[in-house]
Amino acid sequence: MSERSLTPRWQRIAIWIIAIVMLGGTLAGLVFMVLSTMDSKINPGNIAREEQAKNMAKARQEYQKEQAEERKKKRGLDGYTDKVTGFDAKAVTALTVDTLKEGDGATVSGDSTLSANYTGWTPDGKIFDSTKSEDSAAKPVTFSLKGVIKGWAEGLSGKKVGGVYLLSIPANMAYGERGSADGSIAPNTPLKFVVEIVKLEKSS
């Protein structure tokens, strides 16, 4: 007796129906996945967001390139260029302030606003910022000690106008684990600065 005759006709029909239903469900699932993927790709909102992200990344790269070109023009403060040298990053574990020139003016406090010239550099001896550039004299900047890195706030507090100071700042009192926003200072990088306090603008 053949194997086919052992299975009643109605059972064979039922098996075929179940198989067709299962196949249809699988195909429907695949179609849904494909359509969902296509929708996510052609959705105007997604396209706009992707385009915005690309534009932001491009703008960030251009900004970092411009900043890198500007950094190449930075120079050490006149009379103190010999201080801008490489140093052992591991040796800078605490804030130290060396007086290069005594000040004889007003005393800076923790909430003072002051004008100062400065040059800052990384352990490899490269200047990342300075108020002195190759094609112009130093131009003081005005800032509040409440809005600067901790190493500056603590290092300059108590110092006098007219003074020049060498600040050695550990990473946790500089830009910490994140580094600087423009990418010029890598995470966990200690820094050194020569700072000349030019004028006390305001002090509480």
C-alpha positions in Angstrom: 0.0 0.0 0.0 1.4 3.4 -1.0 2.3 6.0 1.7 0.0 8.5 0.1 -3.1 6.3 0.8 -2.3 6.3 4.5 -3.1 10.0 4.8 -6.8 10.9 4.4 -7.5 13.5 1.8 -9.0 16.1 4.2 -5.8 15.9 6.3 -3.6 16.6 3.3 -5.8 19.6 2.4 -5.5 20.9 6.0 -1.7 20.5 5.9 -1.5 22.5 2.6 -3.7 25.2 4.0 -1.6 25.5 7.2 1.6 25.6 5.0 0.1 28.4 2.8 -1.0 30.4 5.8 2.5 30.1 7.4 4.2 31.1 4.2 1.9 34.0 3.8 2.6 35.2 7.3 6.4 35.0 6.7 6.1 36.9 3.4 4.0 39.5 5.1 6.6 40.0 7.8 9.4 40.3 5.3 7.4 42.9 3.3 6.6 44.9 6.4 10.3 44.9 7.4 11.3 46.1 3.9 8.7 48.8 3.8 9.7 49.9 7.3 13.3 50.2 6.3 12.4 52.1 3.1 10.2 54.4 5.1 12.9 55.2 7.5 15.3 56.0 4.6 12.9 58.2 2.6 11.1 59.8 5.5 11.7 63.6 5.1 12.3 64.1 8.8 15.1 61.5 8.8 16.7 63.0 5.7 16.6 66.4 7.2 18.2 65.2 10.4 20.9 63.3 8.5 21.6 66.4 6.4 21.8 68.6 9.5 24.2 66.2 11.2 26.5 66.2 8.1 26.4 70.0 8.0 27.2 70.3 11.7 30.1 67.8 11.3 31.5 69.8 8.4 31.2 73.1 10.2 33.0 71.6 13.2 35.8 70.4 11.1 36.2 73.7 9.3 36.2 75.5 12.7 38.8 73.2 14.1 40.9 73.7 11.0 40.7 77.5 11.3 41.6 77.3 15.0 44.6 75.2 14.2 45.8 77.8 11.7 45.3 80.5 14.3 47.3 78.5 16.9 50.3 78.4 14.5 50.5 82.2 14.7 50.5 82.3 18.5 53.7 83.4 20.2 55.0 83.6 23.8 54.8 86.9 25.7 57.7 89.2 25.1 60.4 88.6 27.7 59.0 85.2 28.7 59.3 83.1 25.5 62.0 81.0 27.2 59.4 79.6 29.6 57.5 78.0 26.8 59.2 74.5 26.7 58.1 70.9 26.9 57.5 69.4 30.4 56.8 66.1 32.1 53.0 65.8 32.2 53.2 63.2 35.0 55.2 65.7 37.2 52.3 68.2 37.3 50.1 66.7 40.0 49.2 69.8 41.9 48.7 73.5 41.1 51.9 75.6 41.5 52.4 79.3 40.9 55.8 80.8 40.4 56.2 84.6 40.5 58.2 85.8 37.5 57.6 89.4 38.2 56.2 91.0 41.4 53.1 93.1 41.0 52.6 96.4 42.8 49.0 97.1 42.0 45.6 96.0 43.4 45.1 92.5 44.7 43.0 90.1 42.7 40.2 88.2 44.6 38.2 85.1 43.6 35.4 87.0 42.1 37.5 89.7 40.3 37.1 90.7 36.7 40.5 91.5 35.2 42.5 92.1 32.0 45.5 89.9 31.3 48.0 88.8 28.7 48.8 85.1 28.7 50.4 82.2 26.8 49.3 78.6 27.4 51.0 75.5 26.2 50.8 71.7 26.4 53.5 69.1 27.6 54.9 68.9 24.1 55.8 72.6 24.3 53.2 73.7 21.7 51.3 76.9 22.3 47.6 76.4 22.1 46.5 79.9 23.0 48.1 83.3 23.5 47.2 87.0 23.5 50.4 87.5 21.5 50.5 86.6 17.8 53.3 86.7 15.2 51.9 89.8 13.5 50.7 91.9 16.4 51.5 93.1 19.9 49.9 91.3 22.8 46.2 92.2 23.3 44.9 91.7 26.8 41.6 89.9 27.3 39.1 90.7 30.0 37.5 87.9 32.0 36.0 87.0 35.4 37.8 84.5 37.6 34.3 82.9 38.1 34.3 81.9 34.4 37.7 80.4 33.9 39.3 77.0 34.6 39.9 76.2 38.2 43.7 76.4 37.9 43.4 80.0 36.8 40.7 80.9 39.4 42.8 79.6 42.3 46.2 80.4 40.8 45.5 84.1 40.2 43.5 84.8 43.3 45.6 86.9 45.7 48.0 88.0 43.0 48.6 91.7 42.2 48.2 93.8 39.1 51.5 94.2 37.2 52.7 90.8 38.2 53.7 88.0 35.9 53.1 84.4 37.0 53.9 80.9 35.7 51.0 78.6 36.4 51.5 74.8 36.3 48.0 73.3 36.2 47.1 69.6 36.6 44.6 68.1 34.2 41.8 68.0 36.8 42.1 71.8 37.3 42.3 72.4 33.6 40.0 70.8 31.0 39.8 67.4 32.7 38.6 64.2 31.1 36.8 65.8 28.2 39.5 68.1 26.9 38.8 71.4 25.3 35.7 72.0 23.1 37.8 72.9 20.0 40.0 69.8 20.3 43.2 71.7 20.9 43.7 70.1 24.3 43.3 66.4 24.7 41.6 64.8 27.7 43.6 64.5 30.9 46.2 67.1 29.8 48.1 69.3 32.3 48.9 72.8 31.1 51.2 75.6 31.8 50.6 79.4 31.4 52.5 82.6 31.7 50.0 85.2 32.9 50.6 88.9 33.1 47.8 90.7 35.1 47.4 94.1 33.3 44.4 95.6 35.0 41.8 94.9 37.7 38.4 95.8 36.1 36.1 95.0 39.0 36.4 93.3 42.4 33.7 92.8 45.0 
